[in-house]
């Protein structure tokens, strides 16, 4: 709908609960769901929210299968991708402290932070 109305692309990733396959909702991908249905499916975190049922298929958070689906953005022409991983608990202060005391942990922290934003 968004693409037809505004020519803006939006791709939302979820996982089919029965097949464990990644599903990309979007105008030239799987367009069977509305934006609100796709968002509900993409945020249905197991243990907190029940799966989203769309046309008889249950979907859960796409992060169950992959933490980030950056490849979807790149395949559709994204020039800049910003990814935030809230499960990595590091602050600028702790990063600086580890860099001062041990170069190895500084590199590991940097790698972990960079690696956590990749698919």
Secondary structure, 3 states (H helix, E strand, C coil): CHHHHHCCCCCEEEEECCCCCEEEECCCCECCCCHHHHHHHHCCCCCCCCCEEECCEEEEEHHHCCCCCHHHHHHCCCCCCCCCCCCCCCCHHHHHHHHHHCHHHHHHHHHHHHHHCCC
